[in-house]
Amino acid sequence: MTELSQQIRDAVAARRPVDARERWSLAEFTERFDRLDRPFLEEADPVHVTVSAIVVSDDGLRVLLHRHKRLGIWLQPGGHIDAGEMPWDAAVREATEETGLPATLASPDLLHVDVHPGPRKHTHLDLRYLVHAPRQAPKPPEGESQEVEWFAWHHAIGMADVGLEGVLRAQQPGPAKVRQARHADAPDVAQVYLRSRAFGLPTVPLVHDEREVRRWMGDDIVGRTDMWVAEVDGVITGLMVLDHGRDGAGWIEHLYLDPSWMGRGLGDRFVELAKERLPGGIQLWTFQVNDPARRFYARHGFAEAELTDGKGNEERAPDVRMEWTPAAT
């Protein structure tokens, strides 16, 4: 393995995935990359390394995307690596060539990894890097897609495909504001719920398909419960649903964070809000396999009160009931 190949492999191995899609991509990348003699050369194998640029304006307020000429969807600039070229330099070159803007590398650190099908039955092992460009009108040269635009973060995230959404969510600037949910939030909270379940509970079956989940959120949860959301400039990043009266205590019925916001203190804010609104005590259920959630709630003063075999939940997965009382803190 060459020095560059080892450097890339180490960078991929060090990545903390931003969602379930990147977690899968990291495993796929490593398995496929290790089989390749010349991983950066397009002509050497149908499976090869490509690069992409996540292009952010110098002021941090916009993301640059172009409409792919063949696929017809909005994507980040990217392409293949020239002989002797460093991947991060290739990302800058591709961004400049496809947009006509003077792109600059923000950092050579690996920002994201995605494995996806390419043309001619190729498989792209895509390395992504953060690139900056002045917020000027793009001037794509002839032969490149002429549809290149700057988008606000919430628009770019809303348009992104499954392989791009996670990195855009992770890079969106600004603090999260916690507020009560509104009816218009239903599609976005369903998306966060699905992304959170896929990342945090990969071994627990989702017994309802995505369409049913979205209908459930819109018809039964949003506007009909004490629901709170976290939002960053139009992008929902977390949700919590409270029940104020059952068995003498309040309940946290649901608390889900987008994977890109896990470990950033947002869950702490939701639990503190729950304690303010349910001062007499709180109960909740979580799955036994969800060790991070069990540790999280224990850190906030919840004690495990009951373990079950899962016959009482739809997923038929063993769960645990946890309790918090003011005297326990």
N, C-alpha and C positions, 0 to 999 in steps of 0.2 A: 504494500500500500504506500502510495506517495505521501509526501509531507502534507500536501494540500488535501488529499483524500482523508488523511487522518484528522486534520484540522476540522474538516467539515463533519466527519463522523462524530467527533467529540462535541462539536457545537450542537448537533442534532440530539445527541444523548443527553445534553445538559438542558434541553428545552423543557420548560414547564408548560404543558399544553393549555391553550385558552378555552378549549371545549372538547367534546367527544370526537369531533371530526379530526382535530389536530392530533389527539391522542392516537387514533387509528393511523393517521398519516405518519406519525413518528415511528411507529412499529413497522409499517410497510416500507418506509424509506430505508430503515436500517437493514431489514431483511433483503431487500432488492439491491441496495447499494453494495452490500458486501459480496454480491455475486459478480459484480461488473469489473472488468479489467480496465476499461477506459470510461469511467462513468460520466465524464463531462462532454463526451464527443457524441453528437447526434447520430453520425453515420455508423458508430460502432455497435449499437444495440438499440432495438425498439424501446427499451427502458433506459432512460438517461436523465441526467440532472438538467433542470432549467432554472431560470431566475425570474423573479418578479420584483417590481418596485411599488411599495406603498407610498404614494406621492402625497405629501401633506404640504399645504402652503406655508410660507415662511412665518405667517402670523398664527399658524396652528388651527385656523378656523374652517378650512376647507380641505376636501379630499378630491384628487383628480382621478377620473375614470374615463375610459373610452369604450365605445360600443364595438365589440368584436365583429369584424366584417363577416365572418363565416357563421358564428354562433348567434349573432344578433343580441347578445346580452352585454351589460356593462361590467367591465372587468378592469383590473389594474394593468398597467403596462408590463410587458415581460417578453422573454424569448430565450434563445439558446446562447450558450457561452462560446465565444471565439477561442481559438487555440491560444494558449498562453495567457488567457485573461482570468483575473480573479473574479469569483462569482459576484461580489459586491460591486466591482467596477462594471461588470456586465449589466447589472441592474440599473446603474446610473445611465449607461450608454443606451439601453433599451428605452428608458424613460425619456431621454433627450430625443432619440430618433422618432419615437412614436408621438410625442406631444409638441415638439418644436420649442420646448422651453429649456432654459439652462438649468438642468437638474444637478443637485449636489448631494453627496452621500452624508446622511446624518450620522451614521455609525456603521462600522463593518460588522457589528454584532448581529447575529441571526435573529430576525424578528418573528418569523413564522415559517411553518412547513406545511405543504399540502401535496398530496399525491392524487393525481387525477388523469383521466384519459386524454390523450392528445390526438391530433390528426393522424391518419394512416395507421391506425391501430397501435400507436405509440403510447407509452405510459410516461408521464412527466413527474419526476421527483423535484418538486418546485421549492426552491429556497427563496425566501422573501426578506427584503431589507428596507429599512426606512430611508426615504429620500425626500429632500426638500426642494421646492421650486418657488420662484416668485409668483404671486397671485396675479398673473397677467393672462390675457387671452391666449389660449393655445394656438399654435400655428403648425399643425401636422403637415409634413411634406406629402407630396404626391405619392400614391401607392400605399400610404397608411390610412387607417380609418380617419375620416374627417369629422367624426362625431367624438369630440373630446371636450369634457366640461368639468368645471369645479362644482362640487356638491357640498352642501352643509352635511355635517356628520350624520344627522338623523335620516336625511334623504339617502345618503350613500349606504348606510346600514340597512335601510328598508329595501334597497334595490339589490343588495349583495346576494350572491349565491351562497350555498352552504359552506363552501370552501373558503370564502372571503369574510363572511359575517363575523366570525370570532375575532380575527385580528383587528378589524375595524372597531368592534366593541371594546377590545382591550386598549386600543390606542386613543379612543375618544377622550379629549381633555375635559376637565371641569369636575366639580364636586357633585355628588348625588344628593338630590333634595327628596325628602320623604314627605309624602302627602297622601290624602285619601284618594282612592281610586275613582275614576269617572267612567261612564258608560263607554266612551270612545277608547278606553284603554284595553278593552277585551281582547282584540287580536294580539296586542303586544304582550300582555301578561300571559296569554296562552303560549306564545313563542318562548318566553323566559321559562315557563313551567316545563315545556318540552325539552329545552336545551339543558336545564338544570337536572331533570330526571335522567336524561341520556348520559350526562357526565358523572353525576354523583351516585347513581343507582344502576349501573350497567347490568347487574345480575338480577335485578328485580323486574319482572315483566310489566310492561305497560299494557294493561288489559283493554284499553280503549284506543282506537286509532287516532291519528292526529285530528282528523275532521271531527270526531266525537269530542275530543278534548276542547277544541276551539268552540264548539257549540255549547258545551257545558260551562265554559268560562263566561260566554256571552249571555246565556239564558239563566244560569243558576247562581253564579258567584258574583260577578261584577254588578254592583247596584243593588244586590239583595243581601249582602253580608257587610260586616265591618272589615273592609278590605283597605289595605294600605300598600302603596307602591313607592319604589325609589326611582327617580327619573334624573337623567342627565341630558338637558337640552333636547327634550323630545324623545329620548330613548329610555324605555323602561329597563331597569337593571335588577329589580328584585320585587318580591311581593310577599305580603303576609295577610292571612285571614284569621280573625278572632271570633270566638263564640263567647258571649257574656254570661251564659247561664245554663249549666248542665252539671248535675251531680254535686251542686254546691260550690263549684269552682269554674273559673273561666278556662277556655281552651285556646291554644294555638292550633288551629285546624290545618294551616298550610304556612310554610315559610320556605321560599325558594329564592335563590340568588342566581343570576346568570353566572356561568362558570368563569367568565372574565372578571367578575367582581368578587369571587371568593377569596378570602384572606385579606381583604382590604378594609375591614372594620364595619362593613354595612350590616352584617348579621347582628353585631353587637347593638347597633342602633335600633334595629327592629325589636330585639328582645327587651331593651330598655323601654321602648314605647309600649310593648305588651304589658310590662310590669306597671307602667303608669296607668294604663287603661283597665287592667285587671288586678288591682292591688290586693284583693283578697286571696289570691293564689291562682296558679296556672297549672294545667295538665296538658300533655301532648303525647302523641304516638310517633315513633320513628322506627324504621326497620333495624333489626339487630345487626345486619351486615353494614349498616351505615356508621362505621366507627368514628369518622370525623364529626358527624352530627352528635353522636353520643358524648364525645369529648367536649364539643362546643357547649352543649347544654349543661353538662356537669360543671364546666368552668363558670357558668352563670347561675350556679346554685341549684340546679335541678338534680333530683335523686331518682334513681331507677326504682319504680314501685311494683312493676309487674312485667313478666316475660310471658309471651304466648307462642303457640306453635303456628300462628298465622291463619288459622281456620276462620277467624273473624274478620279478615280483610279480603278485598277482592283479589289481591295478588297472590293470596295463599302463601305469603312469605312471613316467617317469624318476625314479630315486632316486639317493641318494648314501650311501656307507658312510663313517662317521667313526670315528676311533680316538683313544683316550686311553691314554697310558702314564705311569707315575709320573715317569719322567725328563723328560717333556715339560712338566711344570708347574714 
